[in-house]
Amino acid sequence: MHGLLRSTYEEDFAPGKGQLLPPGTYRVMVEEAGEEATAKGDTQCVRRYGSVRTREGGEEFLLPNGARMRIGGRKIFVRSWTKHSNPQAEAIGQRELKREAAAAGLMERPVKGGPAVELDFPSWPAYCAQLVGKEFLVHVKHRPKFTRVGAELVRAENEDGSPAFDVEVDDWMSL
């Protein structure tokens, strides 16, 4: 019998496989970007960063415990609100997009005390189209993952019972 995929525990499911990218600064390239709308009419700019490397361009590095971390084909997924019914959520999303645009060279970075600068695109889809292929640095951190159980949000857990985390971008910088 020939199946579509072959899997072993050691190759695909053993602890440590697919471990999270450690907090730090990484070089990335935007592989995909677009705008998505929610059922409530809010919109997000959704991006997928790939070609993840160390700041210096390396594909692996040593962890504090001495183990070697190979970045491999990891991806970083980012969502930022462009329009939201909650003004605070919208402001946070747009602040992220301003930092990303400046890091990607699509907008000047404003100087303290200087004039305001604008992201000069006619629409978010037009911005997203120009963003694809751009390279810059991102700083990532770990954010606790939550899941909904009925009406309640609870901390998500891994199979071994340890707390689950997601990788979150918290800053964008130019190369």
N, C-alpha and C positions, 0 to 999 in steps of 0.2 A: 504494500500500500504506500502511495506517495502523497504526502500532504503538502499544503502550500508553504508551511513554515515548520522548521524543526527547532525545538527549544530544550535546553537543559537548565536545571536550577543554577548550576555553577556559572553558566554563560550569561543568563538573563535575569535571574531573580535573587541571587545571593546578596546579602547586605553589602553596601558599598558600591554596587553597580548603579550608575546614574546618580551618584551623590551630587548634592547641590554645589554650585559654583561658590567657593568661599567668598565672604565679603572682601571687597577690594576694588581696585581700578583696573579696567580692561579696555582693550581696543576692540571696536566692533564695526561691522558694516551693515547698513540697513538693507535687508533682503526684500522686504515687503512692507508696504504702508498703504493704508486706505482709511476711509471713513465708514463707520457703522452707526446705524440708528437703532435705538431701543423701541420697544412697543409704546413707551410713554412719550416718545418724541425727542428724547435726549440724544446727543450724538457724541461719539468718541473717535479720536484718531488712534488707530490700532497699528502697531508696528511689530515686525519681527527682526531682531538683530541676529546676525550670524557672523561667521569668520571670527569668532571670539578668540582673542589672543591676550597675552599679558601686555602690559603697557609698552614693553620693549619689543613686542611682536612674537614672543615665544609661544610654543604650543603646550608647554608643561612647566611646572615649577614645584619647589619643595614646600610642603605644608609644615607648620610649626612642629608637628610630631615626627618629622623626618621622612614621612611618606611622600612619594612622588604623585602629584596631581596632574593628570593628562586632561587637557580641556576638551580634546576631541571635537565632535560636531555639535557641541551644545548650542542652544539657541536661548535668547532672552526675549520675552514677550512683554510689550509695554502698551498700556491703554491710558489715554489722557482725555478727559472731558473737554469737548470744544463748545458744547451747549448743554446746560443742565438746569433743572428746575430749582436746584439748591445753589444759590450764588457762590457759596464757599467752595463747593465741589468744582464748579466751573472755573473759579479763580485759580484753584490749585492746578487743574488740568492745563489751563492756559499758561501758567507760570512754567510748568514742565516743558511745554511746547516752545516757549520763548528761549529757554536754556538750550534745548535740543537744536533749534534753528540757528542760534549763535554758534554752537559747537560745530554744526555741519557747514557753516559758512553761508547760510541762506539768509542771514540777518546780521547786521552789525551789532556788536555788543555795546550797549549804551555805556557812556562814561559818567562817573559821579559828577553831578552838577551840570552835565551837558544836556543837549536837547534830547527829546524822546526819539526813538527810532521805530520804524514800522516793519512788520513782516509783509512784504509787498507781493502778495499773491491774491488772485481774485476769489479763491475758494480753498477750503481744506483739501479737497481732492487734488487741486493743482499743486498745493504744497507737498502733499504726499507723493505725487509723481516725481517731483524734483528731489525729494529726500532719498528715494531708492538709489542705492549705490554709493551714498556718502559714507565716509569713515570718520569716526571721532572716538573719544574716550567716554566711558561711563563708570560711575562708581555704583556698586551694588551692595545691598545689605540683605539680611534675612528678615522676613516678615512672617509672624505667626499665621498659619493657615486656619481658617474657620469653616465649619460646615453647619448647615441648618438641620436641626432635629425638631420636626414639627414647626412651631413658631419661634423656637429658641436657637440662637447662634452659639455654638460650642466649639472649643478648640479641637481641630482635627488631629488625628493620631496616625502614625505609621503602623504597618502591620505588627511591628514589635512592641507597640504601645507607647513609643516615644513621641513627643510633640512633633507635628508636621510643620514645615516652613516652606515659603515660596521665596524666590529671588526677586527683589524689587530694586529698580533703578532709582537712586535718590540724588544723582547729579550728572550733568553732561558737561564735557570739556572738549575744546578743540585739540587737535594733535600738535 
